[in-house]
Amino acid sequence: MKVRVTNFGPIEDAEFELGDVTVVIGPNASGKSFLSYMLYSVLTARPLGGPEDLKELPVGEVELRSYLDAVNKVLSRALRESFEGLFGVRYGELITIGRGESRITFTDEGVGSLDITLGEEFKAEVRLDKDVGLFINFVEVKDARSGVVDVKTARTDAGGYRVDVYYGTELLSGSEALEAEKRRVLASTLSQLVLGLFFRGFIPAVLLPAERDLVLSNLSGYISTYISGGKLSDASDKPVIRDFVRSLVSAMRLLRGEELSIDSLNIKYKVIEPFVLEVYEKGERIPLPLLSSGYAQVLPIHILSRFGKSVIIEEPELNLHAGAQVKVADLLYDLVEKEDKRLFLTTHSDIFAVQMAINHVKRGKSKGKTLKIYLLNEGKMEEIAYTERGDIESIPTITDVIREQVKEIYGE
């Protein structure tokens, strides 16, 4: 999957490829978080169609390309809501200052492209390299309540999709309201199907923002602040933190009562009801407020990575000394090698980047895994090469600083 981003926040023009592991190195305020949030916003968008999106109700054998106008309408609304919800601003504020529009393009060879334009309007436009056949079938469920009951989508032997829409007519048989409901649900289903064509190997996704260590050390405080009547409130924190807390709470519900361990760090933990973690280091229980900030930020990674096909992590090396950075890099590569997950990682650390390259060369390359390392700096993106042994000879924003220090110590 190739991605191009132009005039998006501090990013002027960046082209990169999403590998099994993608590492983006860059200084502060270079746009790394913009990329992480953007990718997560796309992968977690929830297409909700309206009855007006489809002008007619297709039945039987049809081609997906014939309904891309409806899909584009649905995706434009869904992606705008996802972007604005996660970034916490109106989409116009994400456009680089002084530029008229921002553009983000995902291109998957053999599938097509998804173009997202932030300008006078927020627009999504899908182009398919080849058409996709659909068989759409509506099935009445007797004695069921009025409206759509269920939708099932399955791949056909011919490479297309069969869509079965189950509906009830107890009160509204043949009514205009029922037909509108069918159109709404089908528009949503076709839009979700299109996202699946592009991102089938990336969905579902989880995001671990840089603030995760603060959340864990005060977990009960965050939960009591955000949860009211079972829903997260719109408190004053960054929306990405609210999203993270919501994801963490959902994951802890599913893991309630389980005992888990991170052997490389000598940490064990147990999820206790209600949403309380008991953490043990070298056999001794450690109160969360006293847990080191470096280990505190690793625990949410270990928890949430279980629930995502794509794991997006800001600064995996956060608050970790060099040796622990290496261990966390090893731990993360286990997710790729053993669980077939995809990683999108942003970092300031050359140590961490080199260890990911070493892991790839020794453990992943022979299995067909891909690693891409990029430098994002001054609005541009460049690929960073690594050797057959996993060494990275130069990372300009880091090696330049080291050279200046050497000059200070030894003179010109």
N, C-alpha and C positions, 0 to 999 in steps of 0.2 A: 504494500500500500504506500503510494507516494503522496506527500502533502506539500502544498505550497501556501504560504501565508504572507500577505502583503498589507502594509499600513494598518497593522493591528496592534494598538498600544505602542510600546517602544520598538516593535518589530517592523522594520522597513520592508525587508524581502528575505524570506527564509524558505528554503526547499530542503526537505529531508524525507527519509524513508522509514517507515515503521517496521523494525525487525522483530524477532522474538524478544530481543533486548535492545532498547533504544536508550542511550545515555546522552543527556544534554548538559554540557558544562558551560558555565558562564558567570560573570561577575554579578553583583547585586544590581537589581533594577534593569537587567538586560532583557527580560521578557520570559524567563523560564516559567514563572507561574501562569502567565498568559497562555502559554502552550499547554500546560497541564490542565488548567481549567477549561480551555477550549476543547481539548480532546475529550475530557470527561463529560462536558456539556453535550457533545455530539453523541457519545456512546450511551448516555442515559436519557436522551430525549424520549418523550412519551407522546407519540402521535395520536391525537384525538380528532377524528373527523367530525364534520357537521353534515346535516342532510343536504345542504346546498353545494357541497363540494362535488358530488356526483350528480350529473344532470339526468342520468338514467341508471337503471339497475341492471347490470350485465348478468346474463345467465348462460351457462353452458361453456363452450370453448371460446375463449377470447385471448387477446394478446395484452400483456401488461403495458406495453408502450402506448397503447390507445388510451390509457387512463393516467398518464404521467401528469397531465394538467391538474387533476384532482390531487394526486400525490404531492405535487409541488406546493399546492395551497396548504395542505395539512402540515407538511414538513416545515414550511416557512413559519407557521404559527408555533409549532412545537419547538423548533430550534431557537426561535427568539425567546420564548418563555424559559427555555433551559439556560440560555446564555445570561439573560437578565436575572434569573433566579439565583444562579451561582455567583456571578460577578457582583451582584447587588447594585447595579447601575443600569440606566437605559442604554440600549445597544449603541446609540450614537456616541456615547462617551468612551467607547472602546476603539473608535477610529483614531488613528494617529493624528495628533493636532496639526491642523493645516492641510490635511488631505480630505478629499471629498468622499471617498469610500474605502472600505476595507474588503478584502476578498480572501476567502479560504477555500481551497480546492483539494478534494480527496480523489485520487485516481487509482483505480484497480484494473490492471490490464486484464481484458477478457470480460470485465463487468461493465465498466464505464466510469463516469465521474459524477461527483456531487459537488456543485458549486454553491457556496454560501456568500452572499453579498450583503454587506452592511453599508447602506447609503441613505438615500431619501426614504427607501423602504428596506425592510429586512426580507431578503428573498433567498429561497433555496430552489435550485434547479437540478434535476437529475437527467443525465444522458446515459442511455444503455448502449453498449457496443453491439449487443445482439438481443433480439426479442426473447421474452420469456412467456411460454404458453401457460395459460391458466384454465382450469375447469372449475366454474363457480356453480355451486349447488345449494339451493335453499330447501331446508327440510322442516316441515311442520311437526311440532311435538304436541300431541294431543293432551288436553287437560292441563297444559302448562300456562303459566300467566302470560299476559300479553307482552310482546316485545321479544328481543333477541335473548335466547337462553344461553347459547354457547357458540363458539367458533372454533373449528379445527382446521389446521393447515398441514398438509403433508406433501412431501416431494414425490413426483411421479417418476416412472421408469424413463420417460422421455426427457427428463431434466426440467420439467415445469413444476407447477404446483396445483394441487387440488384444494379448494377452499369450500368447506361445508359450513353453512350458516344455519343454526337451529333456532327456531322461533316458536313462540306460543301465540295463540289467537283466542284465548278464552273470552276476552272482552272486546277486542278490536279487529276481528277478522275482516280482512279486505279494506281496512280503514286507511286513510291518508297518513295518520300518525304512525302506523306500523310500517308503511312503506318508507317513511322518512327515517325511522329507526334502522331499517335495513341498510339504507344508503349511508347513514352515519357510521354504522359498524363496519361496513365493507370498505369505506374510505380509510378508516383507521387501520384495518387489517392489511390493505394493500400498501399503505405507507410503512407499516412495521415490516412487511415482507421486503420492501425495497431496502430499508436499513439493514436487514439481515443479509441481503445480497452483498452489500459492501463490507459489513463489519461482522460477518458470521464467526470469525475467529477471534473477535475482540469483546464480544458481549457475553455475559454482564461484566461491568467494570466497577472497580472500587478506587477511591481516591483517599490518599493519606496526606493531608496538608502539613506544613511545617509546624503548625500549632498543636499537633497531636500530643506532644509530651505534656503540655500544660493542661490539656483536657483530662488525661489519664490521672495525673497527680491530684486533680480535684474533681474526680468523676462524679461523686455523689452530689457535689455542688452544682455542676453543670446539668445533671439530670433533673434535680429538683427545680432548677431555674427554667429549664426548657420544656419540661413535661407538665402539661395541664390538661386534664381530661383525656389523656392518652395521645395528645398531639403536641408537637413542638411549637412554641410561640415564636413570634417575630421579634425576638429580643434584639438588643443593640449590637450584638457581636456580628462578625463577618458571616454572610450566608454560608460560606464554605465550611465554617465551623459547625453551624447548625446541621448541615448535611452530613458532616462527619459524625457528629454525636448521634444523629438519627441512625446512620449505618452501623455504628458501634453498638448501640442499644439493641438493634434488631439482631445483630450477630450474637450478642451475649445472651439474648433470649434463647436462641437455638443451641447455644453451647452450655446452657445452665446445667450445673452439676458435673461437668466434665473436668478432668484433670489433664493438663497439657504441660509440655516442657519444651524448652529451647536448650538442648543439650550443650551446644557450643558455648553458651554463655552461663551455663550452670544455673539456669532459672527454671523453676516450675511454678505453675499457677493453676488456680481453680476458680471457676465462675460460680459464685454463690448468689442465691436469690436474696434480695432483689437487685440485680445488676451490681454486685459487689465482687471485686477480685481479691482473692488471697494469693499473695506472691511469696515464694520461698527462694532464697538465694543460698546455695550450698547447704540446704537443709534447714535454714533459719527463716522464720517468717519475718517479712519486711513490710511495715505499714506503707501504703502507697505514697503518702507525703514524704517518706524518707527514702524511697527508691531513687536511685541515681537517675538523673534526667536522661542520660544516654540509654539506659535500659527501659525507662518509662516510654520512650518513643518507639522502641522496638516491639513492645507487647501489642499495640494496636496493629502493627504490620502483620504479626504472627496470627492475630485473630481474624482480621478482615481478608487477608490473602486467601483464606479458605473459601471465600464466597465470590471471588471474581475470576473471570477468564483473563481479563486485563487488570494489572495492578499498577496504579499510577502513584508514585511516591516522590514527594519533595524532600530532598536532602536526606537520603537514607543514612548518611554518616553523622547526622545531627547529634552533637554533644558526645561524640565517641572519640576515644583516643585511637591512634593508628592501628594498634593490634586488634581492637574491637571492630574497627571499620572493615578490616580484612575478613573477620569472622562473619559480619553481617552480609558482606558481598558474597561469601560462600553460601550463606543461608538463603539468600535471594536467588542465587543461581540454582539451588535445589528445586525451587519452584518451576524453573524453566525445564531443567533436565528431567525431573521425576514426575512433575504434575502437568507439564505441557502448558504452562501459563505464559502470558506475554507481559513484559515489564516495560514501563516508560518511566525513566528515572532522571531527576534533575539533581545536580550536585555542584559543590564548590571544590571537591576533593580530588586531587590527582591520584592519591593513594587508592581511593575507592574505584576510580575509573580504571586504573591499571589492573586491580584485582579482578574486576569484571572481565577485562580482556584476557587475563590469564585463565580464568575459569572457562571462558568460551573456547580458547585454543585447546585446553586440555580435556574439557568435558563435553562441549557442545558442538563444535565444528564438525567433527566426524559423524555426528548424528543429524546433520543437516540444519542445525540451528543457525540463526543469523544474529549478528551483533553490529549495531551502528552507533558510532560515537561522534558527537557533533559539538562544536563550539559556537555558542550564540553570544555575539558581542557587537555593540554599536549598530544594532539593527539588522545585522547580517548573520547568516549561518554558514559554517564551513565544516566539512567532514574531517575528522581527526583519524589519521592512519595509525594502525598498530601492527607490530611485527608478527612473524609466525610463532614467536615465543610469548607473545602477549605484552610486549613492552610498548609504551607510548613515548616516542622520542621527544615530542614537544607539544605543550599546550600553551599557546602564546600568552594568555592572560596570567598564567601561573609562572612559566619559565622566565618571562620578562621580569617579574618581580624578583625571582631568585637571582637573576643576573645583576640586578641593581644592588641587591644585598651583598653579593660577592664583590662588586666594585667598591661598596662602602667599606668592606672589611680589608680588601687587599689593594684598593686603589685601582686606577685605570690600568 
